[in-house]
Amino acid sequence: MPVSPAPRSPLALVVLGLLAERPMHPYLMFQLIQQREKTSIVNVSQRNSLYQVINRLVKAGLAAPDTTEREANRPERTVYRITDDGTETVHRWLREMLATDNPEFPQFAAALSMLALLSPDDAQKALTARLEQLDAKLRTITGSLAYAASIGLPRLFLLDDDYRLTLLRAEIAWVKAQVTALAAGDLTWSAEWIANVAATFEPPPA
């Protein structure tokens, strides 16, 4: 089995997945990513990142130029196709990504680890603002799933949204609990208390 030098990433996976459907040009890929609301799992805010990934996949032999097409007065567009190596690789990536619990380093967890740098009041305000954004995202995903169900889209193609919805509901419940604890004074701290804790748990000298 070929070992691809192309770095595995969510965007590379989605690109190969789209090309597995049919040959297409990058702009159509960009449109489909937006239409299918995959922007929550891949970052294409800078469209150039999509072209960079395609170029890396081509260099790795996982995708290849297929044809060119021109519409009206638009510039020529290169249509890409997935190669046999690309098909093998995307299947391997999928198996590995589904089966392996790889470490991730989300910003929110990093911020929580340093929460004590803020005052309890400041932390409460920040978490309340996050809660408002999470609630808005919950409404969006719930609406998307309801629409998908209304047009009869099979559940197989909604598993990523269903997964995100489950995680989102859990996060909302957890953040609400912390906001409530901060408001009630059940979760609180002071500079003096933090200094005492730091001194208590100071590692032994090397």
C-alpha positions as CSV (number, residue, x, y, z in Angstrom):
1,M,0.0,0.0,0.0
2,P,1.5,3.4,-0.9
3,V,2.5,5.7,1.9
4,S,1.4,9.2,1.1
5,P,3.8,12.1,1.8
6,A,0.8,14.4,1.8
7,P,0.0,15.5,5.4
8,R,-3.4,14.1,6.6
9,S,-5.8,16.8,7.6
10,P,-9.6,17.3,7.7
11,L,-9.5,19.5,4.6
12,A,-7.4,17.0,2.7
13,L,-9.8,14.3,3.7
14,V,-12.8,16.3,2.5
15,V,-11.1,17.2,-0.8
16,L,-10.4,13.6,-1.5
17,G,-13.9,12.7,-0.5
18,L,-15.4,15.2,-2.9
19,L,-13.2,13.9,-5.7
20,A,-14.3,10.4,-4.9
21,E,-17.8,11.5,-5.9
22,R,-16.7,12.8,-9.3
23,P,-14.0,15.0,-10.9
24,M,-14.5,18.7,-10.1
25,H,-12.7,22.0,-10.1
26,P,-11.7,23.8,-6.8
27,Y,-14.4,26.4,-7.0
28,L,-17.1,23.7,-7.1
29,M,-15.4,22.0,-4.1
30,F,-15.5,25.3,-2.3
31,Q,-19.2,25.7,-3.1
32,L,-20.1,22.2,-1.9
33,I,-18.1,22.6,1.3
34,Q,-20.3,25.7,2.1
35,Q,-23.5,24.2,0.8
36,R,-23.1,21.1,2.9
37,E,-22.1,23.2,5.9
38,K,-18.7,21.5,6.3
39,T,-17.1,24.9,7.2
40,S,-17.6,23.8,10.9
41,I,-15.1,21.0,10.4
42,V,-12.7,22.5,7.8
43,N,-11.4,26.0,7.5
44,V,-11.8,27.5,4.0
45,S,-12.2,31.1,5.1
46,Q,-9.0,31.7,3.0
47,R,-9.9,30.0,-0.3
48,N,-6.1,29.8,-1.1
49,S,-5.8,27.1,1.6
50,L,-8.1,24.9,-0.5
51,Y,-5.8,25.3,-3.6
52,Q,-2.7,24.6,-1.4
53,V,-4.2,21.3,-0.2
54,I,-5.1,20.3,-3.8
55,N,-1.6,21.1,-5.0
56,R,-0.1,18.9,-2.2
57,L,-2.4,16.1,-3.1
58,V,-1.4,16.3,-6.7
59,K,2.3,16.3,-5.8
60,A,1.7,13.3,-3.6
61,G,0.0,11.4,-6.5
62,L,-3.4,11.3,-4.7
63,A,-5.2,13.6,-7.1
64,A,-4.5,14.6,-10.7
65,P,-5.6,17.2,-13.3
66,D,-8.3,15.6,-15.4
67,T,-9.7,18.2,-17.9
68,T,-10.1,22.0,-18.2
69,E,-13.4,23.8,-18.6
70,R,-14.5,27.3,-19.4
71,E,-17.8,29.0,-18.6
72,A,-18.8,32.2,-20.5
73,N,-16.1,34.8,-19.9
74,R,-14.6,33.1,-16.9
75,P,-10.9,31.9,-16.9
76,E,-10.2,28.3,-17.6
77,R,-10.7,26.0,-14.6
78,T,-8.7,22.8,-14.0
79,V,-10.9,19.8,-13.1
80,Y,-9.2,17.3,-10.8
81,R,-9.9,13.6,-10.2
82,I,-8.9,11.2,-7.5
83,T,-6.2,8.6,-8.4
84,D,-6.1,5.0,-7.4
85,D,-3.5,5.9,-4.7
86,G,-5.8,8.6,-3.6
87,T,-8.7,6.2,-3.2
88,E,-6.5,3.8,-1.2
89,T,-5.2,6.6,0.9
90,V,-8.5,8.2,1.8
91,H,-9.9,4.8,2.8
92,R,-6.8,4.4,5.1
93,W,-7.2,7.8,6.5
94,L,-10.8,7.2,7.3
95,R,-10.1,3.9,9.1
96,E,-7.3,5.5,11.2
97,M,-9.3,8.7,12.0
98,L,-12.4,6.7,13.0
99,A,-10.5,4.1,15.1
100,T,-7.8,6.2,16.8
101,D,-8.3,8.7,19.6
102,N,-5.6,11.2,18.6
103,P,-4.8,14.0,21.0
104,E,-6.3,17.4,20.1
105,F,-5.3,20.8,21.6
106,P,-8.4,23.0,21.6
107,Q,-8.1,26.6,22.7
108,F,-11.0,26.4,25.1
109,A,-9.3,23.7,27.2
110,A,-6.1,25.7,27.2
111,A,-8.0,28.8,28.4
112,L,-9.7,26.8,31.2
113,S,-6.3,25.6,32.4
114,M,-5.3,29.3,33.0
115,L,-8.7,30.5,34.2
116,A,-7.3,31.6,37.5
117,L,-5.5,34.5,35.8
118,L,-8.9,36.2,35.5
119,S,-11.1,37.3,38.3
120,P,-14.1,35.2,39.0
121,D,-16.4,38.0,37.7
122,D,-14.4,38.3,34.5
123,A,-14.4,34.6,34.0
124,Q,-18.2,34.5,34.5
125,K,-18.7,37.2,31.9
126,A,-16.5,35.4,29.4
127,L,-18.2,32.1,29.9
128,T,-21.6,33.7,29.6
129,A,-20.6,35.2,26.3
130,R,-19.5,31.8,25.1
131,L,-22.8,30.3,26.2
132,E,-24.7,32.8,24.0
133,Q,-22.6,31.7,21.0
134,L,-23.1,28.1,21.8
135,D,-26.9,28.5,22.0
136,A,-26.9,30.2,18.6
137,K,-24.8,27.4,17.1
138,L,-27.2,24.9,18.7
139,R,-30.2,26.6,17.0
140,T,-28.3,26.5,13.6
141,I,-27.4,22.9,13.8
142,T,-30.8,21.9,15.0
143,G,-32.4,23.8,12.2
144,S,-30.1,22.2,9.6
145,L,-30.9,18.7,10.9
146,A,-34.6,19.4,10.9
147,Y,-34.4,20.6,7.3
148,A,-32.3,17.6,6.2
149,A,-34.9,15.3,7.8
150,S,-37.8,17.2,6.0
151,I,-36.2,16.5,2.6
152,G,-35.5,12.9,3.4
153,L,-31.7,13.1,3.5
154,P,-30.4,9.7,4.9
155,R,-28.9,9.8,8.4
156,L,-25.6,8.4,7.0
157,F,-24.9,11.9,5.6
158,L,-25.8,13.7,8.8
159,L,-23.6,11.8,11.3
160,D,-21.0,14.6,11.6
161,D,-23.8,17.1,12.5
162,D,-25.4,14.6,14.9
163,Y,-22.0,14.1,16.6
164,R,-21.4,17.9,16.8
165,L,-24.9,18.4,18.2
166,T,-24.3,15.8,20.9
167,L,-21.0,17.4,21.9
168,L,-22.5,20.9,21.8
169,R,-25.4,20.0,24.1
170,A,-22.9,18.5,26.6
171,E,-20.7,21.6,26.4
172,I,-23.7,23.9,26.9
173,A,-24.7,22.0,30.0
174,W,-21.2,22.1,31.4
175,V,-20.6,25.8,30.7
176,K,-24.0,26.6,32.3
177,A,-23.0,24.7,35.4
178,Q,-19.8,26.7,35.7
179,V,-21.5,30.0,35.1
180,T,-24.1,29.1,37.8
181,A,-21.3,28.1,40.2
182,L,-19.4,31.4,39.6
183,A,-22.6,33.4,40.1
184,A,-23.3,31.7,43.4
185,G,-19.7,31.9,44.6
186,D,-19.3,28.2,44.8
187,L,-16.5,28.4,42.3
188,T,-14.2,31.3,43.3
189,W,-10.6,32.2,44.0
190,S,-8.3,35.1,45.0
191,A,-4.7,36.0,44.4
192,E,-3.8,35.0,47.9
193,W,-5.6,31.6,47.7
194,I,-3.9,30.9,44.4
195,A,-0.5,31.7,45.8
196,N,-1.1,29.3,48.7
197,V,-2.1,26.5,46.4
198,A,0.9,27.1,44.2
199,A,3.2,27.0,47.2
200,T,1.6,23.8,48.5
201,F,2.0,22.0,45.2
202,E,5.4,23.3,44.2
203,P,7.4,20.5,42.7
204,P,10.5,19.3,44.6
205,P,13.8,20.9,43.5
206,A,15.6,19.0,40.7
